[in-house]
Structures are given as C-alpha cells and as structure tokens.
C-alpha cells in the first residue's frame, strides 16, 4: 500500500512544469494510481463499517482487516495526493492550451507549417493524456472550466463588444451579431478544433448501431465552449440588454434567430472532419513512402521522435454521429434552458400581434369611410397581383390575408411561439368575421361624414366646428346586394386560401429544420392535420355561416323587395277595363317584365360569385316569394272583380259592346289580361334559370287564371279569322 502511495507521489512530482509531454504522461499514470487508491479507501471504509454494524462483541478480525484499517489511516494522505494530482493536471492543461494557441499551421511558409504541425501533434498527444487523467479522476468539470478560462474566454473578450455587435448598422440594431458569432466559431475551430475533436472521440462516447454510449462527464464542446459564450452574453448588462431586451420586435426576432442558428449549428461548426495522419505532416505529393518522414526538416529541437511515429499517432475522426451526439448534449444542457428563458418571447408576440391588429384596424377604419372598395392594401404590387389571381377583389380582405401570412414569415415567426401565432391568426380572422357580422345586422354604417375640423372661435367665445365638403352619405352596406355579394365572394376566396396555400405555409414554417426539434414525416403530417383542423373549426364554419347569410338572407331580402315593388300595378288591371269599352287584351301588361328585372340584372353581374354549395337556391327563394305575393295580389284582384260583377247583376246593369268592338265583359277582359301576364311572368322565370315546377306561387297563379284559357283561344281564333278575311 505504501509503495502504491509512493509511486503515485513520484508520478505526480513537484515544482514547476518543465517538459509538458513528459509531465502529462506521468500525471496520467499518477491519476490511474490515485483512482486505484481512492477506490481501495472507499471499499475499506464500507467493509469496516459493515463489520462494526454486524457485531459489537470482540471477535477475531476477518482476513485483510489490518490492511483495510491501514488504508483508512492513509485516507487523508491519499486525498492530499489526489488534490495534488488534480492541481498539477490543471497547471499542465493551462500550459498545453497556451502552447496550442501559439501554434500557427497556416502561415504560408512550408517548412514552418510542417514544423508547427508536428509540434501540434505533440501538443495534442499531451492534451489527450491530460484530459484522460482528469476524466479518470472525475474532474471533468475542472477541465471544462480550465478550457473555458484559458482558451475560450480570451477569444470571446477579443470579439465581443457593443461596438462590434452594432457594426454595419445603426446603434442598438445588433446588425453585426450574426457575423460576430460566425467569426467566433471560426476562430475557436481553427485554434482549438483539434482539441475538441480529440475530447469528443476519446472521452465522450462510442457508437454501437448509431447509438451513443457516453464514457465521461468531460464535455469540452458544451461546458468548455457553449457555457462561457452564454456567460459572456449575459454577464455584461449593456450587451445583455442589447441582445435579449432591445425593446423593438424586429431586433429581438433577428437576435433570437441569429443566436438560435448559432446554437443549432454549434457542434457542426466546432467539430469538423480531420485530415489523415500523413496530411498533418506533409502534403499529398510527399506521401510516397514513410521513409521520407525521417528526413530532417529543422524541427529537431521539438522532440527526438521521427515523423513515422507521429504519422501513426491516434487521429480523431469526427463523424456525423459525433456531431449529432454533441448537439444533443448542448440542447439538453441546463445552460440552454437558461438561454431560452432569457428571451421575453410573450412580450415579443404581443408586439407583433399588436402590429397586426393595428394594420387591420386601419384597414377597417378606411372601409367604414370609403366603403368596401377603399384602397387599404399596404402590401407589395407583386403580392396584390398574386392575390387578385387567386380571386380576391376587395382590398380589405387582401390586407387581412397579407397580415395573416406576414405572421408566418421568416423575419417574424419564432418556433417556440407557434401556438400563439396560430391563435393570433385565427383571432385576426375572427375580428373580420365580427365586423362583417355586425354589418349584416345593420350595426355598421359606411360613409361617415369627414370633418375638416376647422375650429373657429366666435364672438361669444365658443368654439364652432365647420364641416368640409368631404362629407358623404351614410348608408348600411347590408342594404346593398352588390356589397353583400362581394363580401361573400372574398370570404369564400379567403377560406379557400386558408385551407390550401396558407395551410402549407404554416406547416412548412413550423416543421422547418431546427436543431432543437427534429420532425419525422409522420410528425409533419400530424402537424398539418392539427393546423387544418384548427382552421376548419374556426374559419370554415364562421365563413360558411356569413356567406349563407349574405346570399340567403340579405341578397334574397333586398331583391325580393325590389322585385315586388312593380306588383302594385296589379290592382290597376281592373281599372284599365272597368267601363272603358277597351278591346280585349292581346299583350301582357308592361309592368310584368319589370318584376324580375332586378333579379336578372343582379344574376348577370354577380350570379357567378355564388358559392357552389348554395346553388340556385337564392334565386328560387326570390322567385318563390315574389310569386306568392303576385298570386296573392291576383287573387285579391279577382275577388274584387267578382264582387263588382255581383253588384252589377243585382242592379241589372250590363256592359254592352260599343260599336261592335267587343262582346266580352269587363271582368272577362281582366281575367284574360291576368292570364297573359301570368304567361309572360312564367317565361321570365324560365329565363332566370328557375324551374317553374319548383315554384309553388306559380302553380297557384296558374290555378287562378286557368279559367281565362277559353277566352284566350277565342281571341286568338278571332284574330286569325280577321287576318284571313283581310288576306
């Protein structure tokens, strides 16, 4: 036992570090010896405690009891040896890292480059011994702290400052942050990339069927590089505020994306594939035989070993599996969780959502003043042309769709806020739905008078407001069928775009490559399904309800009122033939062709915009209501005619033909006129694309005037006879 302690103390040594290579080798052997001694102390303590608890009576000591007791006595000395070994390893590691920073293998001079590469190989060999020693002792955290303090922090301090963060742009914009982070990665990889690769391949993990198996808690990539970088970004208050709390949404988003991309690609930037052993010493043109490595190149002062020896040293080779394992450790590290907490992302979302709401409110305000055709679209000309090709007509709906798409652009969207952006998008759509719904209910007035706001102080000291000439008439758009049709059409186009191109944009944005999240094909399909369901539940139902209300309620009601206005002329048919001795009618009344004229004109201009799911139902509804009122007016008129005939019969007053012009009574003329009007109205209904058999009012009207069919035949025969006599 004492020999082991003496051997460990001898390997560890004392005094200043002279030869780093020799010292690191001795310290590695000493570390293994110390670990062996510490383990024996631990086992001795456990066995001694176990024996003491099993019996308290005096018994013969078990075998090796004296040896265990002796190790317990030596535990203090062994712990001191362990602490001394750790301290020496840290000093050697500091010396190695300092030497590594001074080696330049790309200075353009061939002989110096080869010499520095050989020297770097020796440094890497010593570094591996030192890192293995600290890993064996379980002091990986000390190695990480030393690497961060000696190697990384000087590079960070030379790069990181407020001036360099703002380089290339206005103060406070952090325009230079991405280039600063890239330059920092390049410098770290160029100076200490070999050390990181050696640590990753030697100490961290091996792979069995692409499954990483970690062997040590020493992680230079995470604890030695990422942790000090994060510390440097957060310990300096001005830099911390400029990056994490700039107060401007666009700057915060740009900073987050820059740091997120930096962190996502950190392992791949630091761990790069290494060249072969021969390439680290000579060029490819000098690799004919290994004998050439023994030629003198002026580097005898570095070591006494041949190039052949260095060509066969262990060369760490980084594979994609190494890079992926390192990145996963970075993502799972507590520092990364703290990094994500530094961003006040809910505030960023509120700023972005507030911008979107402001744009939509401005557009709606302009629509209130200038109507649905108000020029409120603020997007680019290319975007407007693309939307019009998609079918949009009203600028306010194009503005809404542009706002909704804007929230998922690369310079706005942040992946941790996916659920908030989805909710905000649906809320914007709901805001427009509420505006349209209020308008359909008649609660929204368009064309509000604009005031020039010239306040003039009168003689009595009071202020007066003078309105300019910009005042326009106030109206409710729900009273205009063309507005209702245009709104319904754009709502239909918007819903179609949301379930098609917008759905794909949201899905592609959410599942875009990210170092923190890796989506499989099944997960991508699931995300698409979730987004589609959210859009369908919120948008499709609300939009379908409003579209149906526009056509089946507003348009049908307005057109019905316009079409029924000419029906007032039905009452005048009786007065036309009452005691006037006019000849029997041969043409329909002039008002008949005007009954469905509003419907025909509206159908010609807007009928193609009706949603397919509604079909011709809206026209049938208009014709049905108009026909019902028409038949009611005819029925009322015929009842009046019958009452008049009954009154004349009682008074024995007969209508006699005058001058032989007609032998038909006034009531018969009225019935004949109503029959001719029915036939004309029925033809107009057919021209409107409505099946007469589906209109109950027409059937009823036909029943009312069918008694006049004989009179019509009589008139037609009389006309034909008169024509033959003239011929």
MARKOLDO-26685 format. One record per residue (C-alpha): residue in one letter; y, x, z. Coordinates in steps of 0.001 Angstrom, whole numbers, plus 500000, padded with zeros to 6 digits. Example, Ala and Ser with C-alpha at 12.3 -4.5 7.8 and 13.67 -1.06 7.14 Angstrom:
residues 2
A495500512300507800;S498940513670507140;
This chain:
residues 727
X500000500000500000;X502413502783500858;X501512504547497645;X502473501421495724;X505795501234497535;X506465504920496963;X505553504563493292;X507914501625492859;X510730503507494553;X510066506505492362;X510183504480489167;X513387502768490214;X515142506003491070;X518624506547492436;X522001507770491352;X523825507318488081;X522097506242484915;X521833509209482558;X519251508538479857;X519227504792479201;X515991504847477222;X514036506713479878;X515653504766482694;X514852501369481158;X511208502348480709;X510884503443484344;X512647500308485561;X510312498069483581;X507296499733485187;X509024499551488544;X509684495832488026;X505995495172487455;X505134497166490588;X507728495281492645;X506405491934491415;X502918493011492459;X504156493993495923;X506181490794496378;X503181488707495425;X500984490557497943;X503602489946500641;X503634486263499800;X499855485953499869;X499648487900503125;X502143485594504769;X500282482492503603;X496903483785504802;X498311484882508153;X499920481501508705;X496721479754507743;X494675481745510258;X497188481063513020;X497051477309512476;X493258477119512287;X492624478621515751;X494651479748518707;X491761481458520532;X491138485145520478;X488594485868517778;X487664488791515632;X490185489472512935;X488990488453509489;X488450491118506853;X491629492733505469;X493647491179508293;X495118494542509182;X496128495141505557;X497826491742505385;X499624492408508625;X500781495748507294;X502188494106504142;X504012491630506325;X505580494516508200;X506551496154504899;X508084492941503523;X511635493951504448;X511302497302502720;X509714495672499685;X512581493176499438;X515060496036499506;X513135497760496750;X513271494515494753;X517023494179495207;X517486497826494272;X515407497352491139;X517457494324490107;X520704496200490692;X519534499174488628;X518390496860485825;X521799495183485748;X523539498559485504;X521251499675482706;X521758496367480904;X525519496781481131;X525222500293479691;X522963499091476869;X525276496242475897;X528277498564475927;X526475501029473668;X525368498220471361;X528964497073470891;X529902500595469782;X527258500872467070;X528518500011463590;X525899499800460856;X528256498588458132;X530931501261457971;X530265502081454310;X529002505625454942;X525347506034454037;X524446508849456406;X526347507370459335;X524859503963458628;X521302505309458748;X522078507215461925;X523579504154463614;X520624502029462596;X518227504492464203;X520402504543467286;X520476500750467313;X516675500689467137;X516536502879470204;X519048500650471993;X517016497557471120;X513884499216472455;X515636499936475736;X517110496441475806;X513670494908475427;X512365496965478361;X515325495963480491;X515077492255479656;X511339492211480261;X511872493823483643;X514402491195484694;X512251488398483322;X509252489653485320;X511359489680488474;X512503486110487789;X516112487202487440;X516784485640484060;X519989484069485334;X521319487503486350;X520533488830482873;X522315485877481274;X525371486340483482;X525481490053482701;X525168489434478972;X527923486820479136;X530231489034481201;X529764492328479367;X529049491233475796;X530380487740475088;X533484487295477225;X535343490295475704;X534763488815472242;X535923485392473422;X539066486792475024;X539912488644471822;X539588485466469749;X540615482543471932;X544281481715472440;X546608478784471871;X548293480607469039;X545043481149467168;X543913477575467821;X547113476307466153;X547033478957463431;X547650477483459980;X549304474276461152;X551910472744463461;X551771473432467159;X549324471211469005;X547330470244465889;X544458472697466575;X544123473356462852;X542698476826463454;X539939475723465846;X537118475466463247;X537883478886461733;X538206480408465208;X534776479130466224;X533244480338462957;X534770483790463382;X533494483945466949;X529956483108465816;X530116485709463059;X531240488446465463;X528593487580468049;X525844487509465429;X526995490790463880;X527242492623467192;X524500491088469319;X522378489162466831;X519521491665467149;X519617491371470932;X519481487580470765;X516608487687468272;X514721490165470457;X515167487951473507;X514136484826471601;X510989486273470049;X509885488392473027;X510682486346476098;X511344482731475273;X508394481157473510;X505489481390471143;X504309478680468812;X500905477074468531;X500818474488465736;X504636474476465758;X504625473535469451;X506848475868471512;X505459477378474710;X508165478853476922;X507318482030478858;X510540482887480677;X513671481386482122;X515820484063480466;X517737482367477659;X520494484517476192;X521388482029473473;X522143479229475916;X523049480949479184;X524462484097477613;X526462482647474719;X526987478888474932;X527777478735478659;X530552481394478564;X532074479825475451;X532218476438477155;X533616478057480301;X536352479780478312;X537311476496476642;X537599474619479938;X538842477153482490;X542192477665480734;X544187474496481377;X546515474674478318;X543570475309475991;X541530472608477693;X544308470027477324;X544996471006473711;X541340470593472719;X539962467816474904;X543091465733475626;X545572466126472753;X546801462515473045;X546569461925469284;X543467460235467946;X543214462230464718;X543486465572466546;X540923464550469150;X538494463480466428;X538981466701464467;X538465468811467605;X535344466873468540;X533866467250465063;X534677470971464972;X533076471672468345;X530171469342467667;X529422471103464370;X529781474451466100;X527350473442468820;X524959471794466368;X524690474961464276;X524996477470467109;X521357478585467161;X521144478911463375;X524406480894463341;X523256483339466011;X519560483660465176;X519317484941461636;X516261486371459838;X515852490108460433;X515114492764457823;X511871494701457867;X511491497873459886;X511897500095456877;X515039498340455765;X516623499001459143;X516442502743458481;X516576503403454754;X517302501455451603;X514611499843449490;X514883502672446985;X513751505162449688;X510571503391450768;X508071505151448508;X506277506878451344;X506640507002455090;X506782510781454892;X510400510547453804;X511261509167457259;X510599512599458735;X513432514181456736;X516360515400458759;X519423513136458494;X521632514679461101;X520567512349463912;X518552514871465940;X520973514506468817;X519911510910469301;X516210511354470027;X513217513537469332;X511121510809467691;X510537510598463975;X511642507817461682;X507998506921461313;X507917505934464972;X510981503705464660;X509646502110461497;X506676500831463478;X508541499501466483;X508344495772467193;X510678493886464873;X511642490357465966;X511400487922463095;X513245484650463552;X511540481592462088;X512848478022461718;X510694477111464706;X512576479666466835;X515919478270465727;X514849474688466417;X513496475563469873;X516731477369470762;X518828474439469568;X516773472025471646;X517354474154474733;X521081474130474015;X521085470358473662;X519105469884476886;X521206472293478963;X523397470781481733;X526410472547480239;X526019470481477081;X526059467307479164;X529265468521480830;X530694469288477393;X530093465723476233;X531695464353479400;X534885466312478771;X535782464067475845;X537508460835476795;X535820459002473947;X536517455437475196;X540243456174475030;X539803457563471525;X538075454368470474;X540852452244471940;X543419454249469981;X541510453829466739;X540809450162467343;X544462449621468215;X545482451182464895;X543112448876463031;X544367445811464883;X547972446757464155;X547245447073460429;X545524443705460378;X548302442033462378;X550936443371459980;X548956442031457024;X548559438615458649;X552267438527459502;X553167439119455861;X550752436405454795;X552446433972457184;X555772434615455467;X554792435073451828;X551509433207451527;X548024434395450691;X549228436452447735;X551524438595449914;X551423442293448978;X549948443596452227;X547289446019450952;X548030449580452131;X545062451411450625;X544954453656447592;X545143452496443998;X541545453564443403;X540378451567446393;X542258448488445212;X540747448725441744;X537260449104443183;X537738446055445397;X539010443929442540;X535955444933440547;X533880443698443479;X535580440295443204;X538396440417445774;X541586438594444792;X543696438164447939;X545352441369449246;X544856440420452899;X541072440349452518;X541172443663450675;X543198445065453572;X540661443733456075;X537754445290454188;X539654448573453877;X540285448584457640;X536631447868458390;X535497450659456067;X538087453038457494;X536493452821460931;X533327454394459485;X534987457228457581;X534038460784458481;X537500461565459884;X537452458525462199;X533873457793463222;X532192459509466176;X528470459048466626;X528483458517470422;X530761455519469793;X528531453851467196;X528059450700469263;X531784450426469971;X532736450863466325;X530196448223465330;X531599445821467888;X535173446588466822;X534326445984463175;X532895442580463980;X535913441780466160;X538256442500463252;X536253440127461103;X536396437576463898;X540188437938464036;X540436436977460371;X537946434147460855;X540078432775463695;X543221432979461539;X541545431117458681;X540060428562461062;X543449427835462638;X544923427401459183;X542225424936458179;X543063422944461291;X546725422825460274;X547900425018463152;X549322427785460946;X552499427359458916;X553308429600455987;X556710430436454589;X558543430617457912;X562324430977457373;X563585434514457466;X566809435176459287;X569291437816458256;X570177437997461955;X573933438349461480;X575306437564464874;X578970436814464800;X580987436243467865;X583041433039467623;X586423432283469085;X584803430650472091;X582928433817472959;X579496432504471922;X577102434206469507;X576006432436466324;X573004433277464120;X573585432965460400;X570544432446458219;X570499434201454896;X569300432892451573;X565812434267452140;X564522431112453818;X561585429481452069;X559994426116452512;X557489425785455311;X554050424477454425;X550496424407455665;X548094426137453327;X545353423717454311;X547282421155452235;X546869423220449066;X543428423094447463;X544083426222445400;X544713428205448599;X541564426847450185;X539534427791447099;X540997431314447008;X540321431877450713;X536774430572450411;X536143432835447417;X537375436001449148;X535421435113452268;X532304434845450145;X533015438198448439;X533735439844451794;X530474438581453267;X528580439821450226;X530143443286450524;X529420443446454250;X525728442790453716;X525486445238450813;X527707448288450366;X529217448143453854;X525754447914455426;X524661451037453555;X527817452905454546;X527342452111458233;X523672453091458103;X524346456371456298;X527141457220458724;X525072456536461827;X521962458398460639;X523872461361459208;X522422464782460187;X523260465743463742;X521925468464465953;X521685466113468912;X519814463308467139;X517080463535464531;X516224460266462783;X512917459652461073;X512500457294458142;X511249454552460466;X514234455018462771;X516592454841459801;X515013451570458687;X515287450239462225;X518984451146462405;X519581449439459067;X517771446348460337;X519841446269463536;X523126446588461633;X522069443920459142;X521143441556461965;X524470442119463748;X526441441469460559;X524358438434459696;X524658436814463116;X528398437369463415;X529728437250459863;X527369435198457740;X527348432133459973;X531104432082460610;X531965432736456979;X529491430152455703;X530978427552458047;X534536428244456873;X533559428313453195;X531772424991453504;X534753423527455353;X537168424721452660;X535241423002449896;X533539420079451593;X536450419132453818;X539825420484452701;X539393420513448929;X537467417234448852;X540049415529451063;X543074416712449086;X541553415974445677;X540393412574446872;X543916411696447967;X545350412852444648;X542705411010442617;X543048407745444497;X546815407554444017;X546555406030440492;X544258403295441839;X547353401402442954;X547720400395439308;X544524398333439504;X546460395485441085;X548797395391438093;X545995394475435688;X546146390816436762;X549914390655436378;X549602392043432858;X547678388988431635;X548817386272434040;X550601383604431940;X551785386162429381;X549785384942426372;X548885388559425602;X545913389127423328;X542615390200424874;X542450393944425674;X540643396343423377;X541547399673425090;X541235400874428693;X544292400924430899;X546407404086430625;X546051404902434347;X542254405282434146;X542325408705432505;X544683409951435225;X542396409031438118;X540165412122437970;X542706414362436255;X543404416397439454;X539661416944439868;X539184418012436252;X542112420426436339;X541022421928439647;X537450422251438410;X538630424051435295;X540668426576437292;X538627427062440470;X535238425465439895;X533638428817439066;X534513430106442548;X532443427536444365;X529541429166446236;X526142428541444644;X524777427107447888;X527315424253447711;X526620423477444067;X528298420345442672;X528311418558445995;X532057418787446426;X532706417078443061;X530142414392443814;X531860413774447148;X535254413344445455;X533903411051442740;X531913409047445272;X534931408395447484;X537197407608444531;X534570405293443035;X534155403481446323;X537891402883446569;X538063401957442901;X535272399390443279;X536932398029446422;X540217397570444526;X538411395889441625;X536524393620443975;X539752392644445699;X541430392008442357;X538583389850441083;X538675387827444287;X542382387236443692;X541685386177440097;X539046383704441239;X541417382252443796;X544058381872441090;X541595380122438768;X540520377769441524;X544135376910442237;X544805376192438578;X541759373976438289;X542933371882441219;X546284371426439566;X544540370842436251;X546618373481434665;X545031375217431696;X546034378259429885;X546263377279426267;X546312379754423483;X549668380087421786;X549890380498418036;X546117380855417801;X546272384371419145;X543557383901421732;X541155381369423074;X540369383489426160;X541607382560429611;X543797384924431628;X541015385589434127;X538626386480431339;X541161388921429929;X541447390578433338;X537657390893433611;X537471392327430100;X540175394866430933;X538319395884434080;X535145396357432027;X536936398587429540;X538460400552432425;X535018400982434011;X533544402366430805;X536409404837430439;X536162405896434080;X532414406337433722;X532945408589430706;X535449410686432654;X532916411054435475;X530366412344432975;X532896414822431590;X533413416120435140;X529768417143435239;X528686414461437720;X525613412342437135;X526625408674437211;X523322407702438762;X524215409725441870;X527468407801442443;X526922404567444336;X530516403466443781;X529984403454440012;X526871401335440385;X528780398846442468;X531661398842439989;X529243398162437164;X527854395163439015;X531351393780439468;X532296393883435774;X528952393217434096;X529864389516433552;X532512390640431058;X529953392242428727;X529722388984426709;X533478388869426309;X533457392441425035;X530787391583422474;X532807388555421398;X535924390656420912;X534022393320419006;X532452390703416693;X535813389084416098;X537319392431415253;X534525393192412803;X534912389748411113;X538643390209410746;X538102393625409258;X535601392221406712;X537973389422405672;X540790391901405066;X538490394082403015;
